[in-house]
Amino acid sequence: MNKDNELRVVISGGGTGGHIFPAVSIANAIVALCPNAKILFVGANNRMEMQRVPAAGYEIKGLPIRGLYRPLWKPANIGVAIDYLVSKWKARSILKQFRPQVAVGVGGYASSATLGAAYDMHIPCLVQEQNSYAGLTNKRLAGKAQKFCVAYEGMERFFPAEKIMLTGNPVRQSLLDTKVSREEALRSLGLDTKKKTVVLVGGSLGARSLNDSMMAHLDDIRQSDVQFYWQTGKIYSKEIAGILQEKGKPDNLVVTDFITDMGVAYKAADLVVSRSGAGSISEFCLLGKPVILVPSPNVAEDHQTKNAMALVDKQAALIVKDAEAKDKLIDLAIKTVNDDALLKSLSENVLKMALPHSADIIAKEVIKLAQNH
């Protein structure tokens, strides 16, 4: 500990909600255990962490870091490399001023420079890897961090086995605290309390292939005895509203551009259709939700497919390839939600994969590293 005996922690990373939610959850858990702890976030300028972290009540500093262009030999990567060096120098300055006893990386551009600087300054580092396939940033830190907190088995492919701890991914506490009944949830969403319900969600921005699947099968939805709650994403909402006005919206379909309370939406769902981001998968496991996963093809190392297969291989989820979603997804969703035995099996199997109290376990490891330092 510092001479003033005050716990000081730097948490770095972001870029997506999948990195930011766990980071904030870890920070909240640290403060719950050590109310006087000082926590500073370090993110990438112009990325969503610069808004989301202050909204959660924490201070954040920005770095001019950005991602590599593919393929790696693109000339533009010279500028990216220069930005990385500037960011690492700036991160070193931030660390020198803040004097943390431990640095936590959650993935994303900023954590590479911040934890690289922390390692050079002999500050203990902890990495939280959300996915079943480690991202480039966290793989680079394999030889530098003291502890790797992971959500999947078999991560010895990427990190030293003796430093790995299976903790799971922290999830939004509000999801676990939802107290409404299924009937109350359905009524609040404008849904029929007597019908089987499919909730289709493509993340906060929506997902083009999921939306196309819905629009291509409006008649199948109309003729089914199932109801759908469809989150389109804000960027697609106007276009979809126009198409529904033209074709006629089925009575058993409720459309929204954004779901403000995912806890209520999950409570209403007999079946969820979703991308397979690591954070979403952790939520399905903890809530025991039957799910059809449609991995995004637009992510590095195709890690969403690898995340999905970790569940599919244990009969804990179904999968539809993104390229096949338009033809197969809605038909499979209607058949699955009407198969009570399959829903029960998927729910039981996904619950077995849950790792509860992740944020608290990680927070305790952070504090332990700080005390040892």
PLY file of the C-alpha trace (Angstrom):
ply
format ascii 1.0
element vertex 373
property float x
property float y
property float z
element edge 372
property int vertex1
property int vertex2
end_header
0.00 0.00 0.00
1.01 3.64 -0.38
2.38 5.47 2.63
-1.07 6.97 3.22
-2.50 3.40 3.25
-5.06 4.26 0.58
-6.03 1.74 -2.09
-5.50 3.26 -5.55
-6.49 1.31 -8.67
-6.25 2.13 -12.37
-8.74 0.37 -14.66
-8.13 0.61 -18.39
-9.92 -0.47 -21.55
-13.23 -0.06 -23.33
-14.39 0.57 -26.86
-17.57 -1.49 -26.48
-20.17 -2.09 -23.79
-18.76 -5.62 -23.51
-15.56 -4.13 -22.06
-17.10 -1.20 -20.18
-19.83 -3.05 -18.21
-17.33 -5.48 -16.59
-14.89 -2.64 -15.87
-17.53 -0.60 -14.03
-18.78 -3.72 -12.21
-15.25 -4.45 -10.98
-14.85 -0.83 -9.84
-18.16 -0.99 -7.96
-17.12 -4.24 -6.27
-13.76 -2.75 -5.20
-15.51 0.27 -3.67
-17.99 -2.02 -1.90
-15.06 -3.86 -0.28
-12.89 -0.75 0.28
-15.16 2.33 0.49
-12.19 4.73 0.58
-10.56 3.28 -2.56
-9.55 5.74 -5.28
-10.23 4.46 -8.79
-9.13 6.09 -12.04
-10.16 4.85 -15.48
-8.00 5.27 -18.58
-9.74 4.98 -21.94
-9.36 5.86 -25.60
-10.36 9.34 -26.76
-13.63 9.48 -28.71
-14.71 5.99 -27.61
-17.86 5.25 -25.62
-16.02 4.80 -22.30
-15.39 8.55 -22.23
-19.15 9.03 -21.68
-20.19 5.79 -19.96
-17.57 5.81 -17.19
-18.30 9.37 -15.90
-22.02 8.48 -16.06
-21.23 5.61 -13.67
-19.55 8.05 -11.29
-15.84 7.53 -12.02
-13.10 9.80 -13.35
-11.52 8.86 -16.67
-8.47 10.07 -18.61
-8.27 9.66 -22.39
-5.42 8.47 -24.61
-5.04 9.19 -28.37
-4.76 5.45 -29.06
-6.66 3.68 -31.86
-6.92 0.24 -33.40
-4.79 -1.35 -36.08
-6.00 -1.44 -39.65
-6.31 -4.79 -41.42
-4.24 -6.05 -43.18
-1.45 -5.11 -40.79
0.91 -3.89 -43.54
-1.36 -0.95 -44.42
0.69 2.31 -44.39
-1.92 3.89 -42.08
-0.62 1.63 -39.29
2.53 3.80 -39.09
0.31 6.53 -37.63
-1.34 3.98 -35.32
2.10 2.92 -34.03
3.05 6.56 -33.35
-0.25 7.08 -31.48
0.52 3.98 -29.39
3.93 5.34 -28.36
2.41 8.73 -27.50
-0.35 6.97 -25.54
2.12 4.84 -23.60
4.11 7.97 -22.70
0.92 9.71 -21.61
-0.23 6.63 -19.64
3.13 6.61 -17.83
2.56 10.24 -16.86
-0.96 9.44 -15.60
0.32 6.51 -13.53
3.18 8.55 -12.10
0.75 11.20 -10.94
-1.99 8.84 -9.64
0.41 6.31 -7.99
-1.75 3.15 -8.19
-0.76 -0.08 -6.48
-2.40 -2.15 -9.22
-3.54 -1.75 -12.84
-6.51 -3.66 -14.28
-6.97 -4.20 -18.01
-10.34 -5.25 -19.47
-9.40 -5.31 -23.16
-9.69 -2.57 -25.76
-7.12 -0.22 -27.22
-6.29 1.80 -24.11
-5.46 -1.14 -21.87
-2.52 -2.13 -24.07
-0.70 1.18 -23.54
-1.76 1.57 -19.90
-0.79 -1.91 -18.73
2.37 -1.79 -20.85
3.39 1.38 -19.00
2.35 -0.11 -15.64
4.53 -3.18 -16.27
7.54 -0.97 -17.10
6.95 0.87 -13.81
6.74 -2.41 -11.82
3.06 -1.90 -10.98
1.24 -5.26 -10.66
-1.22 -5.93 -13.48
-4.45 -7.96 -13.64
-6.15 -8.76 -16.95
-9.84 -9.62 -17.27
-10.52 -11.50 -20.52
-14.23 -11.78 -21.36
-14.06 -14.00 -24.43
-13.24 -17.65 -25.04
-10.62 -16.48 -27.57
-8.27 -13.84 -26.19
-8.16 -10.50 -27.96
-4.96 -9.09 -29.47
-4.50 -6.55 -26.65
-4.74 -9.14 -23.88
-2.56 -11.66 -25.74
0.18 -9.02 -25.86
-0.02 -8.78 -22.07
0.44 -12.54 -21.52
4.00 -12.15 -20.24
3.36 -8.97 -18.25
0.36 -9.49 -15.97
0.41 -11.23 -12.58
-3.16 -12.55 -12.87
-5.58 -13.41 -15.68
-9.25 -13.59 -14.72
-11.11 -15.53 -17.44
-14.67 -16.64 -18.21
-13.95 -19.86 -20.10
-11.91 -23.01 -19.59
-8.94 -23.79 -21.86
-7.39 -20.30 -21.76
-3.92 -21.84 -21.23
-3.61 -21.42 -25.02
-3.13 -17.70 -24.43
-1.92 -17.14 -20.86
0.44 -18.89 -18.39
-1.61 -21.62 -16.68
-0.34 -20.77 -13.19
-1.63 -17.19 -13.51
-5.15 -18.06 -14.71
-8.22 -17.82 -12.49
-11.66 -18.89 -13.73
-13.93 -16.10 -12.48
-16.59 -15.57 -15.14
-17.62 -12.16 -16.48
-19.14 -9.48 -14.26
-22.63 -8.56 -15.47
-24.92 -5.59 -14.89
-26.23 -5.97 -11.34
-29.60 -4.53 -12.39
-30.30 -7.72 -14.39
-29.97 -9.89 -11.30
-32.02 -7.49 -9.15
-35.13 -7.53 -11.39
-38.05 -8.30 -9.07
-41.03 -8.18 -11.47
-42.94 -11.37 -12.31
-43.09 -12.73 -15.86
-46.71 -11.52 -16.18
-45.79 -8.01 -15.00
-42.85 -7.92 -17.40
-45.01 -8.98 -20.35
-47.71 -6.42 -19.56
-45.16 -3.61 -19.18
-43.82 -4.40 -22.67
-47.29 -4.45 -24.23
-47.28 -8.23 -24.69
-49.91 -10.95 -24.18
-49.40 -12.78 -20.87
-50.71 -16.06 -22.35
-48.45 -16.36 -25.42
-44.98 -17.84 -25.75
-42.51 -14.98 -26.21
-39.33 -14.59 -28.27
-37.15 -11.55 -27.46
-34.83 -10.67 -30.34
-32.03 -8.26 -29.54
-29.06 -7.19 -31.66
-27.21 -5.05 -29.12
-27.67 -1.33 -28.53
-26.95 -0.50 -32.20
-29.00 -3.38 -33.59
-27.86 -6.08 -36.02
-28.59 -5.91 -39.75
-28.87 -9.68 -40.30
-31.27 -10.15 -37.36
-33.44 -7.29 -38.63
-33.41 -8.69 -42.17
-34.49 -12.07 -40.79
-37.50 -10.49 -39.09
-38.53 -8.42 -42.13
-38.29 -11.45 -44.44
-40.63 -13.51 -42.24
-43.37 -11.12 -41.13
-46.05 -13.45 -42.57
-44.60 -16.46 -40.72
-44.67 -14.45 -37.49
-48.24 -13.28 -38.21
-49.44 -16.86 -38.75
-47.66 -18.29 -35.68
-49.11 -18.62 -32.18
-45.93 -16.96 -30.81
-45.28 -13.28 -30.03
-42.03 -11.43 -30.75
-40.46 -8.48 -28.95
-38.00 -7.01 -31.46
-35.26 -4.55 -30.62
-34.16 -3.05 -33.94
-31.39 -0.68 -32.83
-31.73 3.07 -33.26
-29.91 3.34 -36.59
-32.40 0.95 -38.26
-35.61 2.05 -36.54
-36.84 4.61 -39.10
-36.27 2.31 -42.07
-38.03 -0.60 -40.34
-40.98 1.56 -39.25
-41.51 2.49 -42.91
-41.45 -1.15 -44.05
-43.86 -2.22 -41.29
-46.26 0.55 -42.25
-46.15 -0.61 -45.85
-46.45 -4.37 -45.18
-48.57 -4.18 -42.04
-47.20 -4.95 -38.58
-48.38 -8.31 -37.20
-50.53 -8.01 -34.05
-48.20 -10.47 -32.28
-45.12 -8.26 -32.82
-43.94 -5.41 -30.58
-41.10 -3.28 -31.96
-38.71 -1.00 -30.07
-35.51 0.72 -31.12
-33.84 0.33 -27.72
-34.53 -1.73 -24.59
-33.96 0.42 -21.51
-34.43 -2.39 -18.97
-32.94 -5.67 -20.17
-33.88 -7.33 -16.86
-37.59 -6.88 -17.65
-37.09 -8.02 -21.28
-35.27 -11.19 -20.19
-37.96 -11.90 -17.57
-40.62 -11.76 -20.31
-38.69 -14.03 -22.69
-39.26 -17.75 -23.07
-36.49 -17.65 -25.69
-33.88 -15.02 -26.55
-32.28 -14.49 -29.97
-29.00 -12.60 -29.67
-25.48 -11.96 -30.84
-22.88 -13.86 -28.83
-20.85 -11.15 -27.16
-19.16 -12.36 -23.99
-21.19 -10.12 -21.69
-24.52 -11.26 -23.15
-23.53 -14.91 -22.83
-22.61 -14.43 -19.16
-26.05 -12.89 -18.61
-27.83 -15.85 -20.23
-25.85 -18.26 -18.05
-26.66 -16.46 -14.79
-30.35 -16.06 -15.70
-30.73 -19.55 -17.18
-32.19 -18.19 -20.43
-32.69 -20.47 -23.47
-31.02 -18.72 -26.38
-30.37 -18.93 -30.12
-27.03 -17.28 -30.82
-26.19 -15.59 -34.13
-22.48 -14.69 -33.90
-21.45 -11.41 -35.49
-19.03 -11.93 -38.38
-17.65 -8.40 -37.91
-15.42 -9.00 -34.87
-11.70 -9.74 -34.54
-10.61 -13.38 -34.61
-14.28 -14.45 -35.06
-14.45 -14.61 -31.26
-18.27 -14.49 -31.14
-18.46 -17.86 -32.91
-15.96 -19.28 -30.42
-18.01 -17.84 -27.52
-21.18 -19.40 -28.93
-19.60 -22.81 -29.50
-18.49 -22.98 -25.86
-22.23 -23.14 -25.03
-23.38 -25.14 -28.06
-20.83 -27.89 -27.31
-22.52 -28.37 -23.91
-26.07 -28.32 -25.33
-26.58 -24.98 -23.56
-27.56 -22.92 -26.64
-28.49 -23.19 -30.31
-26.55 -21.45 -33.07
-27.41 -20.03 -36.50
-24.67 -18.69 -38.75
-25.06 -15.03 -39.66
-25.11 -15.82 -43.39
-27.95 -18.34 -42.87
-30.01 -16.25 -40.46
-32.36 -14.74 -43.06
-33.45 -18.22 -44.23
-33.38 -20.23 -41.00
-33.58 -18.06 -37.88
-37.27 -17.21 -37.46
-38.48 -20.72 -38.32
-36.05 -22.18 -35.75
-37.14 -19.61 -33.13
-40.84 -20.46 -33.56
-40.17 -24.23 -33.39
-37.84 -23.89 -30.39
-40.09 -21.67 -28.27
-42.93 -24.18 -28.77
-40.75 -27.11 -27.63
-41.04 -27.10 -23.82
-38.65 -30.02 -23.36
-35.93 -28.31 -25.40
-36.42 -24.99 -23.56
-36.11 -26.79 -20.22
-32.96 -28.62 -21.33
-31.30 -25.46 -22.68
-32.13 -23.57 -19.47
-30.75 -26.31 -17.20
-27.56 -26.68 -19.25
-26.82 -22.94 -19.54
-27.34 -22.49 -15.77
-24.60 -25.10 -15.17
-22.15 -22.78 -16.93
-22.91 -19.78 -14.72
-20.11 -18.31 -12.63
-21.80 -15.99 -10.10
-20.14 -13.26 -8.00
-17.51 -12.62 -10.69
-17.03 -8.93 -9.90
-16.50 -9.64 -6.18
-13.99 -12.42 -6.87
-12.01 -10.22 -9.28
-12.14 -7.26 -6.86
-10.64 -9.42 -4.11
-7.79 -10.45 -6.44
-7.16 -6.78 -7.28
-6.98 -5.89 -3.59
-4.68 -8.86 -2.90
-2.27 -7.74 -5.63
-2.28 -4.21 -4.22
-1.58 -5.44 -0.68
1.29 -7.66 -1.88
2.72 -4.69 -3.80
0 1
1 2
2 3
3 4
4 5
5 6
6 7
7 8
8 9
9 10
10 11
11 12
12 13
13 14
14 15
15 16
16 17
17 18
18 19
19 20
20 21
21 22
22 23
23 24
24 25
25 26
26 27
27 28
28 29
29 30
30 31
31 32
32 33
33 34
34 35
35 36
36 37
37 38
38 39
39 40
40 41
41 42
42 43
43 44
44 45
45 46
46 47
47 48
48 49
49 50
50 51
51 52
52 53
53 54
54 55
55 56
56 57
57 58
58 59
59 60
60 61
61 62
62 63
63 64
64 65
65 66
66 67
67 68
68 69
69 70
70 71
71 72
72 73
73 74
74 75
75 76
76 77
77 78
78 79
79 80
80 81
81 82
82 83
83 84
84 85
85 86
86 87
87 88
88 89
89 90
90 91
91 92
92 93
93 94
94 95
95 96
96 97
97 98
98 99
99 100
100 101
101 102
102 103
103 104
104 105
105 106
106 107
107 108
108 109
109 110
110 111
111 112
112 113
113 114
114 115
115 116
116 117
117 118
118 119
119 120
120 121
121 122
122 123
123 124
124 125
125 126
126 127
127 128
128 129
129 130
130 131
131 132
132 133
133 134
134 135
135 136
136 137
137 138
138 139
139 140
140 141
141 142
142 143
143 144
144 145
145 146
146 147
147 148
148 149
149 150
150 151
151 152
152 153
153 154
154 155
155 156
156 157
157 158
158 159
159 160
160 161
161 162
162 163
163 164
164 165
165 166
166 167
167 168
168 169
169 170
170 171
171 172
172 173
173 174
174 175
175 176
176 177
177 178
178 179
179 180
180 181
181 182
182 183
183 184
184 185
185 186
186 187
187 188
188 189
189 190
190 191
191 192
192 193
193 194
194 195
195 196
196 197
197 198
198 199
199 200
200 201
201 202
202 203
203 204
204 205
205 206
206 207
207 208
208 209
209 210
210 211
211 212
212 213
213 214
214 215
215 216
216 217
217 218
218 219
219 220
220 221
221 222
222 223
223 224
224 225
225 226
226 227
227 228
228 229
229 230
230 231
231 232
232 233
233 234
234 235
235 236
236 237
237 238
238 239
239 240
240 241
241 242
242 243
243 244
244 245
245 246
246 247
247 248
248 249
249 250
250 251
251 252
252 253
253 254
254 255
255 256
256 257
257 258
258 259
259 260
260 261
261 262
262 263
263 264
264 265
265 266
266 267
267 268
268 269
269 270
270 271
271 272
272 273
273 274
274 275
275 276
276 277
277 278
278 279
279 280
280 281
281 282
282 283
283 284
284 285
285 286
286 287
287 288
288 289
289 290
290 291
291 292
292 293
293 294
294 295
295 296
296 297
297 298
298 299
299 300
300 301
301 302
302 303
303 304
304 305
305 306
306 307
307 308
308 309
309 310
310 311
311 312
312 313
313 314
314 315
315 316
316 317
317 318
318 319
319 320
320 321
321 322
322 323
323 324
324 325
325 326
326 327
327 328
328 329
329 330
330 331
331 332
332 333
333 334
334 335
335 336
336 337
337 338
338 339
339 340
340 341
341 342
342 343
343 344
344 345
345 346
346 347
347 348
348 349
349 350
350 351
351 352
352 353
353 354
354 355
355 356
356 357
357 358
358 359
359 360
360 361
361 362
362 363
363 364
364 365
365 366
366 367
367 368
368 369
369 370
370 371
371 372
